[in-house]
Every structure is written in C-alpha cells, then in structure tokens.
Amino acid sequence: MTSRKVEPQLDFWGHLDELRSVLLRVIAATMVFAVAAFCMKKWLFAVILAPHTSDFVTYRLLGVDTFAIRLVNTGLTEQFMMHMKAACYAGLLLASPYVLFELFRFVSPGLYRNERQAAVWVTGCAYLMFIVGMLLNYFLVFPLTVRFLGTYQVSAEVGNLLTLQSYMDTLLTLTLVMGVVFELPVVTALLAHLGLLTDRLMGRYRRHAVVVILIVAALITPTTDVFTLLVVALPVWLLYELSILLCKIVQKHGIKKD
C-alpha cells in the first residue's frame, strides 16, 4: 500500500499563489547566478571561446595542427548583447539544480510515495543525461565543427572571418540540441516500463531510425555541411543503440507496479 503525503489542502487560488512564489524564487536564483556570471566576464568567455584555438584540450588530445580562428564583431551593440546572453544562459545552467528542486517540491505533495521515488530517479537521470549531452557537445561536437568549418577554404586567397554572433549561436544551438537528444534513453526506458515500447520493435525499425536521425540532424544543425551532420548524427545513433539495450533490460527486470 502506498499513501499520499498529508499536506494542508489548498484551493485553486492557494495553489496558484504557491506556484507564483516558486516562480519568483526560481527567477531570483537565476538572476543572481546570471549577474555573477556577467561580472565574471573573463572567466565566462575563457570557457566559451576556448574551442576556437588549437590550445583547447580536445585538439591537444587529437594531435591537431596549430590553428587559430579569428573572431570579429560586426555590430555596435553585438558584444554587449552576447555578453548578456551568455550570462543569462550560464545563470540558468548554474541555477538548474535549485530550479528542479523547487519544481519538485511544488508537485511532490500531490504524489504517492512510490511516485515521488520514481520522479526523483527519472528527473535525476534526465538531468544527468542532459549535462552529459552538453559536455559531449562542448568537448567533441562543437570543437570538431569549429575546427572543420572555421579553417575550411575553397582557395588560399579566401580567408575566414567568423563573427562572434555566428560562433555563439552555433555553440548554444548545438548545446541545446545535444542536451535534448541525450534524453532518448530516459524516454525509451519510461516507455518500455509502461509497456508501450519493446526492444524488438526498436530493432525492427533500426534502419528507418537511422534515416530519421540523419534527417533530424540535417534539420537541427545550424550549418549545412555533411561533416557537422555526421558529427551530430553519430552520437544520436549510438544513443538509439543504447536505448535498445536499456529497453531490453527494463523489460527483463521491470519495476513491479504497486
């Protein structure tokens, strides 16, 4: 038997007021971290701009030849706006554990004990996979993309000048995309646990999935080159194969429903 946690009963307006308080705390925490990131401009952009030279750790490990991509600014307010944008995203990322905690605390009184335990595991795994996707993008996908496109030339007479906005937009887009696609194993495990998906079904449509992955990768990549498409598609395909394995494990050792 499972029991629902006893909490004072609130009417609609009470819940709405509580939600407002939660949102205010979340926004306040995000703003505090964003302001802190804004003030730490040197450190913030040292991290953001690191992949644009051959000193970056990934290039050193891969033995990439020395190179440096020149970044330029083409707008009067662009650098300040990029600083603001980067600080906001950094603030949201740093505040994300607290944001999840506040949201979970808001919904948990309405859940049974087993539902709360399951929610903690699912949320934790989803958050961890999102962070892994972001790190993979920062240390592998984005550097390889920047290295290839930033140094690619149709002729030695044509040099490359990469704008700061283009660099930042590509980084943010790929970071978000890789974070989201890394949720695939979590979603698959949930569907398998609910009996809506099986490893046989995923295996049967493996070739179809590869085609869909290539199409989606082509749509979500901010550039149109084949190299970036494959750099994005390969980790997604590996995630699909991992999802098949997880689906099989969940079916075999599924959690008993209460």
C-alpha positions as a Markdown table, in Angstrom:
| # | Residue | x | y | z |
|---|---|---|---|---|
| 1 | Met | 0.0 | 0.0 | 0.0 |
| 2 | Thr | 1.2 | 3.5 | -0.8 |
| 3 | Ser | 0.0 | 6.6 | 0.9 |
| 4 | Arg | -0.2 | 10.1 | -0.2 |
| 5 | Lys | 1.7 | 12.6 | 1.9 |
| 6 | Val | -0.6 | 14.6 | 4.1 |
| 7 | Glu | -0.5 | 18.3 | 3.3 |
| 8 | Pro | -2.8 | 21.2 | 4.1 |
| 9 | Gln | -5.5 | 21.3 | 1.5 |
| 10 | Leu | -5.3 | 24.4 | -0.8 |
| 11 | Asp | -7.9 | 25.7 | -3.2 |
| 12 | Phe | -7.1 | 26.7 | -6.7 |
| 13 | Trp | -6.0 | 30.2 | -5.7 |
| 14 | Gly | -3.8 | 28.8 | -3.0 |
| 15 | His | -2.0 | 26.6 | -5.5 |
| 16 | Leu | -1.7 | 29.5 | -7.8 |
| 17 | Asp | -0.2 | 31.6 | -5.1 |
| 18 | Glu | 2.3 | 28.9 | -4.2 |
| 19 | Leu | 3.2 | 28.5 | -7.9 |
| 20 | Arg | 3.8 | 32.2 | -8.1 |
| 21 | Ser | 6.2 | 32.0 | -5.0 |
| 22 | Val | 8.0 | 29.1 | -6.6 |
| 23 | Leu | 8.5 | 31.0 | -9.9 |
| 24 | Leu | 9.7 | 34.1 | -8.1 |
| 25 | Arg | 12.3 | 32.1 | -6.2 |
| 26 | Val | 13.4 | 30.4 | -9.4 |
| 27 | Ile | 13.7 | 33.7 | -11.3 |
| 28 | Ala | 15.6 | 35.3 | -8.4 |
| 29 | Ala | 18.1 | 32.4 | -8.2 |
| 30 | Thr | 18.6 | 32.5 | -11.9 |
| 31 | Met | 19.2 | 36.3 | -11.9 |
| 32 | Val | 21.7 | 36.0 | -9.0 |
| 33 | Phe | 23.8 | 33.4 | -10.9 |
| 34 | Ala | 23.4 | 35.4 | -14.2 |
| 35 | Val | 24.7 | 38.6 | -12.5 |
| 36 | Ala | 27.6 | 36.7 | -11.0 |
| 37 | Ala | 28.4 | 35.2 | -14.5 |
| 38 | Phe | 28.1 | 38.7 | -16.0 |
| 39 | Cys | 30.6 | 40.1 | -13.5 |
| 40 | Met | 33.0 | 37.2 | -14.2 |
| 41 | Lys | 33.3 | 38.1 | -17.9 |
| 42 | Lys | 36.9 | 37.0 | -18.3 |
| 43 | Trp | 36.3 | 33.5 | -16.9 |
| 44 | Leu | 32.9 | 33.2 | -18.7 |
| 45 | Phe | 34.4 | 33.9 | -22.1 |
| 46 | Ala | 37.5 | 32.0 | -21.4 |
| 47 | Val | 35.3 | 28.9 | -21.3 |
| 48 | Ile | 33.1 | 29.9 | -24.2 |
| 49 | Leu | 35.9 | 30.9 | -26.6 |
| 50 | Ala | 38.3 | 28.1 | -25.7 |
| 51 | Pro | 37.5 | 25.8 | -28.7 |
| 52 | His | 38.4 | 28.5 | -31.2 |
| 53 | Thr | 42.2 | 27.8 | -30.9 |
| 54 | Ser | 44.4 | 24.7 | -31.0 |
| 55 | Asp | 45.2 | 25.1 | -27.3 |
| 56 | Phe | 41.8 | 23.5 | -26.4 |
| 57 | Val | 42.2 | 20.2 | -24.6 |
| 58 | Thr | 40.3 | 18.2 | -27.3 |
| 59 | Tyr | 42.7 | 19.4 | -30.1 |
| 60 | Arg | 45.7 | 18.6 | -28.0 |
| 61 | Leu | 44.5 | 15.1 | -27.3 |
| 62 | Leu | 43.7 | 14.5 | -31.0 |
| 63 | Gly | 47.1 | 16.0 | -32.1 |
| 64 | Val | 45.5 | 18.7 | -34.2 |
| 65 | Asp | 47.9 | 21.1 | -36.0 |
| 66 | Thr | 48.2 | 24.6 | -34.6 |
| 67 | Phe | 45.5 | 26.9 | -35.7 |
| 68 | Ala | 43.5 | 30.0 | -34.5 |
| 69 | Ile | 40.2 | 31.2 | -35.8 |
| 70 | Arg | 39.8 | 34.9 | -35.8 |
| 71 | Leu | 36.5 | 36.1 | -34.4 |
| 72 | Val | 35.2 | 39.6 | -35.3 |
| 73 | Asn | 32.4 | 41.8 | -34.3 |
| 74 | Thr | 30.2 | 43.5 | -36.9 |
| 75 | Gly | 27.6 | 45.3 | -34.8 |
| 76 | Leu | 27.8 | 48.2 | -32.4 |
| 77 | Thr | 25.9 | 46.5 | -29.6 |
| 78 | Glu | 26.7 | 42.9 | -30.5 |
| 79 | Gln | 29.5 | 42.2 | -28.0 |
| 80 | Phe | 27.4 | 43.6 | -25.1 |
| 81 | Met | 24.3 | 41.6 | -26.2 |
| 82 | Met | 26.4 | 38.5 | -26.5 |
| 83 | His | 27.8 | 39.1 | -23.0 |
| 84 | Met | 24.2 | 39.5 | -21.6 |
| 85 | Lys | 23.0 | 36.4 | -23.5 |
| 86 | Ala | 25.9 | 34.2 | -22.3 |
| 87 | Ala | 25.4 | 35.4 | -18.7 |
| 88 | Cys | 21.7 | 34.5 | -18.8 |
| 89 | Tyr | 22.3 | 31.1 | -20.1 |
| 90 | Ala | 25.1 | 30.5 | -17.6 |
| 91 | Gly | 22.8 | 31.7 | -14.8 |
| 92 | Leu | 20.1 | 29.3 | -15.9 |
| 93 | Leu | 22.5 | 26.4 | -16.1 |
| 94 | Leu | 24.1 | 27.1 | -12.7 |
| 95 | Ala | 20.6 | 27.6 | -11.1 |
| 96 | Ser | 19.1 | 24.5 | -12.7 |
| 97 | Pro | 19.6 | 22.1 | -9.7 |
| 98 | Tyr | 17.8 | 24.6 | -7.5 |
| 99 | Val | 15.1 | 25.1 | -10.2 |
| 100 | Leu | 14.4 | 21.4 | -10.3 |
| 101 | Phe | 14.3 | 21.2 | -6.5 |
| 102 | Glu | 11.7 | 24.0 | -6.3 |
| 103 | Leu | 9.6 | 22.5 | -9.0 |
| 104 | Phe | 9.7 | 19.0 | -7.5 |
| 105 | Arg | 8.9 | 20.4 | -4.1 |
| 106 | Phe | 5.8 | 22.1 | -5.6 |
| 107 | Val | 4.4 | 18.9 | -7.3 |
| 108 | Ser | 5.6 | 16.3 | -4.7 |
| 109 | Pro | 2.7 | 16.8 | -2.2 |
| 110 | Gly | 0.3 | 15.5 | -4.9 |
| 111 | Leu | 2.3 | 12.3 | -5.5 |
| 112 | Tyr | 2.2 | 8.9 | -3.8 |
| 113 | Arg | 5.4 | 7.7 | -2.1 |
| 114 | Asn | 6.3 | 5.4 | -5.0 |
| 115 | Glu | 5.5 | 8.1 | -7.5 |
| 116 | Arg | 7.8 | 10.5 | -5.7 |
| 117 | Gln | 10.6 | 8.0 | -5.7 |
| 118 | Ala | 10.2 | 7.3 | -9.4 |
| 119 | Ala | 10.0 | 11.0 | -10.1 |
| 120 | Val | 13.3 | 11.6 | -8.3 |
| 121 | Trp | 15.0 | 8.8 | -10.3 |
| 122 | Val | 13.6 | 10.0 | -13.7 |
| 123 | Thr | 14.3 | 13.6 | -13.0 |
| 124 | Gly | 17.9 | 12.9 | -11.8 |
| 125 | Cys | 18.6 | 10.6 | -14.8 |
| 126 | Ala | 17.1 | 13.1 | -17.3 |
| 127 | Tyr | 19.2 | 16.0 | -15.8 |
| 128 | Leu | 22.4 | 13.9 | -15.8 |
| 129 | Met | 21.9 | 12.9 | -19.4 |
| 130 | Phe | 21.2 | 16.5 | -20.4 |
| 131 | Ile | 24.5 | 17.5 | -18.7 |
| 132 | Val | 26.4 | 14.6 | -20.5 |
| 133 | Gly | 25.0 | 15.8 | -23.8 |
| 134 | Met | 26.1 | 19.3 | -23.1 |
| 135 | Leu | 29.6 | 18.2 | -22.2 |
| 136 | Leu | 29.9 | 15.9 | -25.2 |
| 137 | Asn | 29.0 | 18.9 | -27.4 |
| 138 | Tyr | 31.4 | 21.2 | -25.7 |
| 139 | Phe | 34.4 | 18.8 | -25.8 |
| 140 | Leu | 33.7 | 17.0 | -29.0 |
| 141 | Val | 30.9 | 18.0 | -31.4 |
| 142 | Phe | 31.4 | 21.8 | -31.3 |
| 143 | Pro | 35.2 | 21.8 | -31.4 |
| 144 | Leu | 35.3 | 19.5 | -34.4 |
| 145 | Thr | 32.6 | 21.6 | -36.1 |
| 146 | Val | 34.5 | 24.8 | -35.4 |
| 147 | Arg | 37.8 | 23.3 | -36.5 |
| 148 | Phe | 36.4 | 22.0 | -39.8 |
| 149 | Leu | 34.3 | 24.9 | -40.8 |
| 150 | Gly | 36.5 | 27.7 | -39.3 |
| 151 | Thr | 39.6 | 26.5 | -41.2 |
| 152 | Tyr | 37.9 | 25.3 | -44.4 |
| 153 | Gln | 38.9 | 27.2 | -47.5 |
| 154 | Val | 37.9 | 26.9 | -51.2 |
| 155 | Ser | 41.1 | 28.8 | -52.0 |
| 156 | Ala | 44.1 | 30.1 | -50.2 |
| 157 | Glu | 43.1 | 33.6 | -51.5 |
| 158 | Val | 39.9 | 33.5 | -49.5 |
| 159 | Gly | 40.3 | 33.9 | -45.7 |
| 160 | Asn | 37.8 | 33.2 | -43.0 |
| 161 | Leu | 36.4 | 35.7 | -40.5 |
| 162 | Leu | 33.9 | 34.2 | -38.1 |
| 163 | Thr | 31.6 | 36.6 | -36.4 |
| 164 | Leu | 31.1 | 36.4 | -32.6 |
| 165 | Gln | 27.3 | 36.0 | -33.1 |
| 166 | Ser | 27.7 | 33.1 | -35.5 |
| 167 | Tyr | 30.1 | 31.4 | -33.1 |
| 168 | Met | 27.8 | 31.9 | -30.1 |
| 169 | Asp | 24.6 | 30.9 | -32.0 |
| 170 | Thr | 26.2 | 27.7 | -33.2 |
| 171 | Leu | 27.5 | 26.8 | -29.7 |
| 172 | Leu | 24.1 | 27.5 | -28.0 |
| 173 | Thr | 22.1 | 25.6 | -30.7 |
| 174 | Leu | 24.3 | 22.5 | -30.6 |
| 175 | Thr | 24.4 | 22.5 | -26.8 |
| 176 | Leu | 20.7 | 22.6 | -26.5 |
| 177 | Val | 20.2 | 20.0 | -29.3 |
| 178 | Met | 22.7 | 17.6 | -27.8 |
| 179 | Gly | 21.3 | 18.0 | -24.4 |
| 180 | Val | 17.8 | 17.2 | -25.6 |
| 181 | Val | 18.7 | 14.2 | -27.8 |
| 182 | Phe | 20.6 | 12.7 | -24.9 |
| 183 | Glu | 17.2 | 12.3 | -23.2 |
| 184 | Leu | 16.4 | 9.5 | -25.6 |
| 185 | Pro | 17.5 | 6.6 | -23.3 |
| 186 | Val | 15.4 | 8.1 | -20.4 |
| 187 | Val | 12.3 | 8.4 | -22.6 |
| 188 | Thr | 12.8 | 4.9 | -24.0 |
| 189 | Ala | 13.2 | 3.4 | -20.6 |
| 190 | Leu | 9.9 | 5.1 | -19.5 |
| 191 | Leu | 8.0 | 3.9 | -22.5 |
| 192 | Ala | 9.4 | 0.3 | -22.0 |
| 193 | His | 8.4 | 0.4 | -18.4 |
| 194 | Leu | 4.8 | 1.4 | -19.4 |
| 195 | Gly | 4.7 | -1.4 | -21.9 |
| 196 | Leu | 4.5 | 1.0 | -24.9 |
| 197 | Leu | 7.9 | 0.1 | -26.4 |
| 198 | Thr | 9.9 | -3.1 | -26.9 |
| 199 | Asp | 13.5 | -3.8 | -27.9 |
| 200 | Arg | 12.2 | -6.0 | -30.8 |
| 201 | Leu | 10.2 | -3.1 | -32.2 |
| 202 | Met | 13.2 | -0.7 | -32.0 |
| 203 | Gly | 15.4 | -3.3 | -33.6 |
| 204 | Arg | 13.0 | -3.9 | -36.4 |
| 205 | Tyr | 12.9 | -0.3 | -37.3 |
| 206 | Arg | 16.6 | 0.3 | -36.8 |
| 207 | Arg | 17.3 | 1.2 | -40.5 |
| 208 | His | 14.3 | 3.5 | -40.5 |
| 209 | Ala | 15.6 | 5.2 | -37.4 |
| 210 | Val | 19.0 | 5.8 | -39.0 |
| 211 | Val | 17.3 | 7.6 | -41.9 |
| 212 | Val | 15.2 | 9.7 | -39.4 |
| 213 | Ile | 18.3 | 10.5 | -37.4 |
| 214 | Leu | 20.1 | 11.8 | -40.5 |
| 215 | Ile | 17.1 | 13.9 | -41.5 |
| 216 | Val | 16.6 | 15.3 | -38.0 |
| 217 | Ala | 20.4 | 16.0 | -37.7 |
| 218 | Ala | 20.2 | 17.9 | -41.0 |
| 219 | Leu | 17.3 | 20.0 | -39.8 |
| 220 | Ile | 18.8 | 20.9 | -36.4 |
| 221 | Thr | 22.4 | 21.6 | -37.3 |
| 222 | Pro | 23.0 | 25.3 | -37.7 |
| 223 | Thr | 25.3 | 24.6 | -40.7 |
| 224 | Thr | 24.6 | 22.8 | -44.0 |
| 225 | Asp | 27.8 | 20.7 | -44.3 |
| 226 | Val | 27.9 | 16.9 | -44.2 |
| 227 | Phe | 30.7 | 16.9 | -41.6 |
| 228 | Thr | 28.6 | 18.6 | -38.9 |
| 229 | Leu | 25.6 | 16.5 | -39.8 |
| 230 | Leu | 27.6 | 13.3 | -39.2 |
| 231 | Val | 29.2 | 14.6 | -36.0 |
| 232 | Val | 25.7 | 15.2 | -34.6 |
| 233 | Ala | 24.1 | 12.1 | -36.1 |
| 234 | Leu | 26.7 | 9.6 | -34.8 |
| 235 | Pro | 26.1 | 10.2 | -31.1 |
| 236 | Val | 22.3 | 10.1 | -31.7 |
| 237 | Trp | 22.7 | 6.7 | -33.4 |
| 238 | Leu | 24.8 | 5.4 | -30.5 |
| 239 | Leu | 22.1 | 6.6 | -28.1 |
| 240 | Tyr | 19.5 | 4.7 | -30.2 |
| 241 | Glu | 21.5 | 1.5 | -29.8 |
| 242 | Leu | 21.9 | 2.2 | -26.1 |
| 243 | Ser | 18.1 | 2.8 | -25.8 |
| 244 | Ile | 17.5 | -0.7 | -27.4 |
| 245 | Leu | 19.7 | -2.2 | -24.7 |
| 246 | Leu | 18.0 | -0.3 | -21.9 |
| 247 | Cys | 14.6 | -1.2 | -23.3 |
| 248 | Lys | 15.6 | -4.9 | -23.1 |
| 249 | Ile | 16.9 | -4.6 | -19.6 |
| 250 | Val | 13.7 | -2.8 | -18.4 |
| 251 | Gln | 11.5 | -5.4 | -19.9 |
| 252 | Lys | 13.5 | -8.2 | -18.3 |
| 253 | His | 14.0 | -6.5 | -14.9 |
| 254 | Gly | 11.0 | -4.2 | -14.9 |
| 255 | Ile | 10.0 | -2.5 | -11.7 |
| 256 | Lys | 6.9 | -4.0 | -10.2 |
| 257 | Lys | 3.9 | -1.7 | -10.1 |
| 258 | Asp | 2.2 | -1.2 | -6.8 |
